[in-house]
């Protein structure tokens, strides 16, 4: 009987932190890149900077996130314990936070 392997499940923020650590290691020259690869080292530094900024901003709701939450809650007919409704509400809010998009019902509407 073979043992079952279970994938490691972690929040996406941990994947971003791991990517940041790899980028920081690359920018510090930890991968043994020769000096003639200064462009690669600079690219690691740029990626580390971008990841650091993205991680710092994830917990701060953007204007689009607030608008998405307002729209989705207002257009609903009140809170329901329906798992699908809750999932869709969360997805809409998270999509706004990550992509910076306002829900389609806001576009062109004067509210």
N, C-alpha and C positions, 0 to 999 in steps of 0.2 A: 504494500500500500504506500503510494507516494504522498509525501507531505504537500499540502496545498500552500502555494505562495500567495500572500495577500499584498497588493500594492500599498505603498505608503500613501496615505491621504493626509494632506495638509492644506491649510488655507492658501490661496493664491499669493498673499503677502509674503509667505515664506519662500515661495518660488522666486519672487522679486528680490527678496533679501539675498538668496543664494546667487542670483544673477549679478547683483551688486557686488557681492564678495568676489566673484570670479573677475568681474571688470576691474575692481580695485587691485586685485592681484596682478592682472595683466598690466595695468598702468604703473605698477610698482616694479615691473620687470621680473616678476616671480616665475615666469614661464621660460626664462632663459633666452629671450629674444636678443639677438645681437644688436648693437647700436644702429646698424643700417636699417633696422626695422622701426625706426622712430615714428613713422606714420602709423604703424600698428599700435604702438604704445600710446600714441596720442588718441587713437580711436578708442582704445580701452578706457582712457581717461574721460573722453566725451560720453561714452556709454554709461560709465559710473556716475557722472554728473547728472545725466538725464534720469537714471534710475533713482538716484537719491532724491531728486526733485519730485518725481512721480510718487514715490513712497510717502514723502512728507505731505503731499496734497490729497492722498486718498481719503483721509478721515475728515476732511473739510468739505462740507456740502457746497457745491457750486450753485450758481443762480439757476442753471438748467435743472439741477437735481431738485431744488426747492420748487420750481415750476412744475416739474414732472409729478412730484408728490402732491402738490396742490391740485393739479388737474385730475390725477387718477383718483384721489380721494373724493373730490367734488363730484366727479362724473359717476362715481359708484352710488349705489343706493343704500349706503351705510355699511358698517363693518359686518362681515360675515365670517363664520368659522369654517368656511369652505376652503380646503387646502389649495385648490386650484386658483381661487380668487386671490388668496394671500400670496401665492407664488407669482402670479402675474403682476400684482402690485409691486412686490419686491423687485422683480425683473425690470419693470419700467423705471423704477427709481435708480437701480444700479446701472442700467443702460445709460441713463442721463448723466450719472456721475462719471462713468468711465469714458463715454464717447462725447460728452458735452452736447448732446442733442436734446432738443425740446420735443415732447410728444407731438405727433402730427396734429392733434386736435388744437394745439396752440398756434400752429402756423396759419396766418391769415385771419385769425380770429381776434377781434378787438374785445378784450375782457378787462 
